Amino acid sequence: MAYQRPTQRERAAARKVVRLQEMDRAIAEGRLTVRAMTAEERADSHARLAAAEARRAGRKAARNR
């Protein structure tokens, strides 16, 4: 069978595996800390996302006039 180039999806999956391994190693070595968001941080994040969505919707409505 002839050689087939890897698809973009396969290449992205391979890069993701490497990135996750590097992240796991950094966590194990103590160079990276992973923690859960606090309720306040989560509320701030949701507010930023909602504001951005409103801006996008406004721009889309202006374009469609």
C-alpha positions as CSV (number, residue, x, y, z in Angstrom):
1,M,0.0,0.0,0.0
2,A,1.3,3.5,-0.8
3,Y,2.3,6.0,1.8
4,Q,-0.5,8.3,2.8
5,R,0.3,11.6,4.5
6,P,-1.3,12.0,7.9
7,T,-4.4,14.2,7.9
8,Q,-4.5,17.5,9.7
9,R,-6.7,15.8,12.4
10,E,-4.1,13.1,12.9
11,R,-1.3,15.6,13.1
12,A,-3.3,17.7,15.6
13,A,-4.0,14.6,17.8
14,A,-0.3,13.7,17.8
15,R,0.6,17.3,18.9
16,K,-2.0,17.1,21.6
17,V,-0.6,13.9,23.0
18,V,2.9,15.4,23.2
19,R,1.5,18.6,24.8
20,L,-0.4,16.7,27.4
21,Q,2.6,14.6,28.3
22,E,4.7,17.7,28.7
23,M,2.0,19.2,30.9
24,D,1.8,16.1,33.1
25,R,5.6,16.2,33.5
26,A,5.5,19.9,34.5
27,I,2.8,19.1,37.1
28,A,4.8,16.2,38.5
29,E,8.0,18.4,38.7
30,G,6.0,21.2,40.4
31,R,6.6,23.7,37.6
32,L,2.8,23.9,36.9
33,T,-0.1,24.1,39.3
34,V,-3.6,23.2,38.4
35,R,-6.5,24.3,40.5
36,A,-10.2,24.7,40.2
37,M,-11.7,28.2,39.7
38,T,-13.4,29.9,42.6
39,A,-17.0,30.8,42.4
40,E,-16.0,34.5,41.9
41,E,-13.6,33.6,39.1
42,R,-16.3,31.5,37.4
43,A,-18.8,34.3,37.7
44,D,-16.3,36.8,36.2
45,S,-15.5,34.4,33.4
46,H,-19.2,33.9,32.5
47,A,-19.7,37.7,32.6
48,R,-16.8,38.2,30.1
49,L,-18.1,35.5,27.8
50,A,-21.7,36.9,27.9
51,A,-20.4,40.4,27.1
52,A,-18.3,39.1,24.2
53,E,-21.3,37.2,22.8
54,A,-23.5,40.3,23.0
55,R,-20.8,42.3,21.1
56,R,-20.7,39.5,18.4
57,A,-24.4,39.5,18.1
58,G,-24.5,43.3,17.8
59,R,-21.9,43.3,15.0
60,K,-23.7,40.5,13.2
61,A,-27.1,42.3,13.4
62,A,-25.4,45.5,12.1
63,R,-23.9,43.6,9.2
64,N,-27.3,42.1,8.2
65,R,-29.1,45.4,8.0
